[in-house]
Amino acid sequence: MARPGPTTQAKRQRERAQKEKRKAKEEERALRKERKAQNSGRPLAPGEDPDLEGMVPGPQKPLFD
């Protein structure tokens, strides 16, 4: 069996950069999850869509007066 060649410095730098990027992404995900939990506001009724919260059905005011 052949042995693998020496790990190059460039490969180490690439792997380190990937590791740092993964860590940064995990931190961002944790921050987003925390913000989402804080900004949830009032509890929604069962069956209520959070995207439609605060919208009023029917005719709307004109965009420009």
GROMACS elastic network, one bead per residue, 0.5 to 0.9 nm:
[ bonds ]
;  ai    aj funct       b0    kb
    4     7     6  0.84122   500
    5     8     6  0.86622   500
    7    10     6  0.83375   500
    7    11     6  0.66020   500
    7    12     6  0.72258   500
    8    11     6  0.53211   500
    8    12     6  0.65544   500
    8    13     6  0.88423   500
    9    12     6  0.50873   500
    9    13     6  0.62519   500
    9    14     6  0.86643   500
   10    13     6  0.50750   500
   10    14     6  0.61778   500
   10    15     6  0.86356   500
   11    15     6  0.61161   500
   11    16     6  0.84875   500
   12    15     6  0.51386   500
   12    16     6  0.60653   500
   12    17     6  0.85408   500
   13    16     6  0.50493   500
   13    17     6  0.60754   500
   13    18     6  0.85796   500
   14    17     6  0.51027   500
   14    18     6  0.61801   500
   14    19     6  0.86246   500
   15    18     6  0.50591   500
   15    19     6  0.61612   500
   15    20     6  0.86437   500
   16    19     6  0.50776   500
   16    20     6  0.62062   500
   16    21     6  0.85964   500
   17    20     6  0.51133   500
   17    21     6  0.61021   500
   17    22     6  0.86199   500
   18    21     6  0.50594   500
   18    22     6  0.61668   500
   18    23     6  0.85949   500
   19    22     6  0.51669   500
   19    23     6  0.62223   500
   19    24     6  0.86788   500
   20    23     6  0.50456   500
   20    24     6  0.61471   500
   20    25     6  0.86096   500
   21    24     6  0.50771   500
   21    25     6  0.61598   500
   21    26     6  0.86338   500
   22    25     6  0.51167   500
   22    26     6  0.62088   500
   22    27     6  0.86914   500
   23    26     6  0.51398   500
   23    27     6  0.62936   500
   23    28     6  0.87157   500
   24    27     6  0.51139   500
   24    28     6  0.62337   500
   24    29     6  0.86563   500
   25    28     6  0.50358   500
   25    29     6  0.61376   500
   25    30     6  0.85961   500
   26    29     6  0.50714   500
   26    30     6  0.61960   500
   26    31     6  0.86560   500
   27    30     6  0.50928   500
   27    31     6  0.62099   500
   27    32     6  0.86557   500
   28    31     6  0.50455   500
   28    32     6  0.61229   500
   28    33     6  0.85234   500
   29    32     6  0.51203   500
   29    33     6  0.60972   500
   29    34     6  0.85605   500
   30    33     6  0.51011   500
   30    34     6  0.61511   500
   30    35     6  0.86432   500
   31    34     6  0.50671   500
   31    35     6  0.61147   500
   31    36     6  0.84808   500
   32    35     6  0.50904   500
   32    36     6  0.59867   500
   32    37     6  0.85492   500
   33    36     6  0.51070   500
   33    37     6  0.62469   500
   33    38     6  0.87290   500
   34    37     6  0.51756   500
   34    38     6  0.63007   500
   34    39     6  0.86645   500
   35    38     6  0.50577   500
   35    39     6  0.59589   500
   35    40     6  0.84530   500
   36    39     6  0.51733   500
   36    40     6  0.60532   500
   37    40     6  0.54840   500
   37    41     6  0.85584   500
   38    41     6  0.72006   500
   39    42     6  0.88996   500
   40    43     6  0.72566   500
   40    44     6  0.89331   500
   41    44     6  0.87577   500
   44    47     6  0.81069   500
   44    48     6  0.60808   500
   44    49     6  0.79223   500
   44    50     6  0.72714   500
   44    53     6  0.87050   500
   45    48     6  0.54181   500
   45    49     6  0.87163   500
   46    49     6  0.87361   500
   48    51     6  0.88599   500
   48    52     6  0.78844   500
   48    53     6  0.76729   500
   49    52     6  0.54651   500
   49    53     6  0.65403   500
   50    53     6  0.51495   500
   50    54     6  0.88710   500
   51    54     6  0.87035   500
   51    55     6  0.88839   500
   52    55     6  0.56582   500
   52    56     6  0.88128   500
   53    56     6  0.87860   500
   56    59     6  0.85976   500
   56    60     6  0.81426   500
   57    60     6  0.80623   500
   60    63     6  0.84450   500
   61    64     6  0.86886   500
   62    65     6  0.64010   500
